[in-house]
Amino acid sequence: QKEVEQDPGPLSVPEGAIVSLNCTYSNSAFQYFMWYRQYSRKGPELLMYTYSSGNKEDGRFTAQVDKSSKYISLFIRDSQPSDSATYLCAMSRGNQGGKLIFGQGTELSVKP
Amino acid sequence: DTAVSQTPKYLVTQMGNDKSIKCEQNLGHDTMYWYKQDSKKFLKIMFSYNNKELIINETVPNRFSPKSPDKAHLNLHINSLELGDSAVYFCASSHGLAGRFYEQYFGPGTRLTVT
C-alpha cells in the first residue's frame, strides 16, 4: 500500500464546474500538505500549501486537510480550460531533508 | 530568466551506456533534489543535497551517482543504463531544510529513453 493514494482520473468537467480532487494517506506523522500542478511536458509547480489541519483559500482554489480522517482535498471553483493539468498532492513530515511524498496525480481536463 | 534548468531535455540511449544530466538553479536556494517520474506520472524523490552535502538517498541503485559541485548545481550520472531507467528526471530546488522546503521549484525535466 502506498503512503499517499490519489485517484489518477482522468477527470473531465465542463468550464465553470466545481472540481474536487482528493488524496488519502496512511502516515499520521505528515504535517505539511501541498498541492502541485503539472502542465503537460512541464515540471510541477506549487499551487497550495497547508500546515497541519484546516482550510486555506487562494482565489478560486481551496485546500482542506482533515488529519483525523487522513484525507486532503483541493477544490477549484469556476474551473477554466487553463486549469487543465495534472494535480499532484504531496506530503511531508517536515524534518526529512525536504522529502516530499507525492500522490500519483489526477489528470484534469476542463472543456470549454 | 530560467529558475531551474536541466540539460539535456531529451536523452535516447542504449542499454549499458553511461549518461549524465546537468541541473542549475539561479534562485539562491541551498537545497537541490533529483526526482524520477515514471510513465504513470508517479513522482518519487531520489536524492537531496543541502549546501553540497548529501541529505537524502532513497534506496536508489548505486548506478546513480549525484554530484553537487556547488550550491547552484546538481548533476546526475547514471552508469550501465537499464530499460527500467526510462523515465522523466526532474531537478528541483528550495530554501533550506528548516525553511520553505515544501516550496520546491522544478526544472523542465529530462526525458530519458533507454532502448
Interface residues (C-beta under 8 A of the other chain):
Chain A: P8 Y32 M34 Q38 R41 K42 G43 P44 E45 L46 Y49 T86 L88 A90 S92 G94 N95 Q96 G97 G98 K99 L100 F102 Q104 G105 E107
Chain B: V4 T31 Y33 K40 K41 F42 L43 K44 I45 S48 N50 I55 I56 E58 F90 A92 S94 L97 F101 Y102 E103 Q104 Y105 F106 G107 P108 G109
